[in-house]
Amino acid sequence: MPPSRVAGLRNEDGVTMTAKPASIVGAHGLVLPPGLFRLLLAAAVLLSHLSRFDVGRLAVLLFFYLSGYWVTRVWQAKFGPRATLRFYAARYLRIAPLYLLTLVIAATLNGIRIAPENILLFGTATTAHDPIGVSWSLDIELQFYLLLPALVLLLGRLNVATAIVLAMAAAAAGIALEDVVGLHTVLKFLPAFLLGLLTFTRGWRPGQLTANLSLGAFLVMTAVTAFTPFLDKKNPDPFDQDIWSFFWMLPLLPYVARSLEVRSTRLDRHAGNLSYPLYLVHVPVVNLLQTHMAFGGIGKLAAVALSSLAALLLYVAVDRPVDRWRVRLTEGGAPRSPEPGLAATPETHPVGERSGP
């Protein structure tokens, strides 16, 4: 019989946040709560833009995994096949308002033209014309949202092994499209999204021992990566960085899945929600400071401080009130979560990193 749960807060999508009893919560050990983990991933993207350490792609793939989990949960809890268009509207409105505001500010400050794909987001990953420098991952996220209803239907009829084989075949096709014709699609990243989707739909909940072993295996894989060209941006990659980062990520997934079972407090929820504005603003802030000051140690510390302050202001003044409006507009009549036993936290925001400064 599963352990009892206690009622908690509702997350930003209106899904009730539940948690394990305190005696179990206290046993999560080294596993970070989900919001803090997301903020750590955003900080890794920032670090990647301020240093030679090429950890941003790893962070992006972990965000894609989390997005596969949370967006699938939201789809099943709040929408479903009869509300597909409303789901698409909700997802675009979750991304677009803060992104568009940041886009206009960044383009104005840096004198960069805003192209049609920057407004629509679709095509940004392919053209690489990006005034904020990192919105390619939002393009990939939106493509995943379009596919999600069909993926949930299809994967419900397949076993896990078959689903993973098909996802890897799709990734191979995506890599070929990128290499041959320069078209960047979600296909390349589908395995990461799909693993998150399957974590939710198949109810995968690793135990504490598995999570600890997962963290240890990831640290070993990180040590191995340090002896390859992939960690240092000054070294040319022998093959696609995303391929290596995907296999670098895999040992950590049981740890991340365990994190999803840790109770998310109100403070932890806010910490996680800050990951999206921090992602959006940090590259424009870095570019702005680089043009006006020597960008050594002091300049990088200033970039961290200014990015964090801008992210906090945008979160409080724009993101939170706009998202409350979005929920009322697109989810006012949506049902509550059909999975009340799952420990919940707000869904992951799309966060990405394309290249170093």
C-alpha positions, 0 to 999 in steps of 0.5 A: 500500500503506498504511503499516505500523502498530505495536501499542499499548495497548488502549482502555477498550473492549478495542479494540487501540490502534494507531499510525502509525510515529514518522516519520508521527506526528511529521508531524501538525503542528497536529493535536491527539491525540484525547484532548487534543482531547476534553478541549479540547471539555469545557473549551469547555463549561465556558468557556461556563458561565463566560462570555458566549461561547456555544461550548458548543453547538459543542462538543456537536455535535463530541462527537456527531460523535465519538460517531458515529465511536467508538460505531459502531466499538465496535458493529462491533468488539465486538457486531454484530446478534447482540449488540444487547441486550448493546450497549445494556446496555454503553452504558447502563452506560458512562454511568449509574454516574458520572452517577447518583452525580453526580446524587444528590450534586448534587441533595442539595447543591442541594435539587433533586428527582430525577424518574423521567426523571433516573434513566432519562435518557430525557425529560430533554432534553424536560422540562429537569428536570435537577439537574446542568444538562447531562444533556440530551445524555445523553438524546440520546446514548442515543436515538442508541444505540438507533437505531445498529444500524438506522442501520448496516444502512440506511446500508450500502445507501445512498450518502453523498449519499442518507444525508446528505439523509435525515439533514437531512430527519430534522433538519428533522423533529426541529426541527419536533417541538421547535418545535411540541410541545416534544419533544426528540429525536435527530432534530435532531442526527442529521446530526452523529452520522451524519457521524461514523458515515460517517467510520468506515464509509467509511474517510475519512482526510483528509491533513495538508494537508487538516487544516491547511486545515480548521483555517484554514477553521474559524478564518475561520468563527469570525471570521464568527461573532464578527460575528453574535449567536450568539457572545455570549449577551447577544444574542438568537439570530435562529434556532436556535443549533444550526443555526448551530453545525452549520454552524460545525462543518462546516469543522473535521471534516477536522481532527477526522477527521485527529486520529483518526489521530494516535497516542493515548498513555496520557497522552492517553487519560487526558486524553480520559477526563477529559472525561466527569467534568468535564462532569458535575461542573462545573455543580453546582460552579458552582451551589454556588460561586455560592450561597456566594461572589461569583462574579467572577474569583476565583470562576470560577477556583475553579470551574475548579480545583474542577471539575478536582479533582472530575473527577480524583477521580471518574475515578480512584476511580469511573469507571475501576474501574466501567468495568473491571467493565462491560467484564468484564460486557458484553464478556468474550466479545466479539471483537477489533476487525476493523479493526486498521489504524485508529489508535484511542483510547477512544470519546468520552464524551457531553458536553453544554451546554444554557445559560449560567449 
